[in-house]
Amino acid sequence: MVTLTHVPRTASKLVPVAVAIFALGVLALAAIFALYASGHHDLPLWLNASAGVGVPLGLGLALIALFGEARRR
């Protein structure tokens, strides 16, 4: 009989942070689309910036964390 030893998995703490940033960016993006569809223009800079920075930043951080975790194995 072959027994496999259980290797403890160390989860990266960066992944949940990256997912939260990505989710906030997607929510801001959805809010922008909804506001434009309802006729609002000249939206606040913080809303545009959070959508424009949040999505790629969250995705990039998640990819960095996942690649780093895979490399450690």
C-alpha positions in Angstrom: 0.0 0.0 0.0 1.3 3.5 -0.9 0.7 6.2 1.6 1.0 9.8 0.7 2.2 12.3 3.3 0.2 15.4 3.7 2.2 18.5 2.9 0.8 21.5 4.8 -0.3 24.2 2.3 0.7 27.7 3.2 -1.9 30.0 1.6 -0.8 33.4 0.5 -2.3 36.2 2.3 -2.0 38.4 -0.8 -4.7 36.5 -2.7 -7.7 37.6 -0.6 -6.5 41.2 -0.7 -6.1 41.0 -4.5 -9.5 39.5 -4.9 -11.0 42.3 -2.7 -9.3 45.0 -4.8 -10.4 43.4 -8.0 -14.0 43.1 -6.8 -14.1 46.7 -5.7 -12.8 47.7 -9.1 -15.4 45.7 -10.9 -18.1 47.2 -8.7 -16.8 50.7 -9.6 -16.8 49.7 -13.3 -20.4 48.5 -13.0 -21.4 51.7 -11.3 -19.8 53.7 -14.1 -21.7 51.8 -16.7 -25.0 52.2 -14.8 -24.5 55.9 -14.3 -23.6 56.5 -18.0 -26.7 54.4 -19.1 -28.9 56.6 -16.8 -27.6 59.8 -18.4 -25.0 61.0 -15.9 -21.8 62.4 -17.3 -18.7 64.0 -15.7 -18.4 61.3 -13.0 -16.1 61.9 -10.1 -12.4 61.3 -10.6 -12.3 58.9 -7.6 -14.9 56.6 -9.2 -13.1 56.6 -12.6 -9.7 56.0 -10.9 -10.9 53.2 -8.7 -12.3 51.4 -11.8 -9.3 52.1 -13.9 -6.7 51.1 -11.2 -8.6 48.5 -9.1 -9.3 45.9 -11.8 -5.8 45.6 -13.2 -4.1 46.1 -9.8 -6.2 43.3 -8.3 -5.6 41.0 -11.2 -1.9 41.7 -11.2 -1.5 41.1 -7.5 -3.5 37.9 -7.7 -1.3 36.6 -10.5 1.9 37.5 -8.7 0.7 35.8 -5.6 -0.4 32.6 -7.4 2.7 32.4 -9.5 4.8 32.9 -6.4 2.9 30.2 -4.5 3.2 27.8 -7.4 6.9 28.4 -7.6 7.4 27.6 -3.9 6.0 24.1 -4.4 
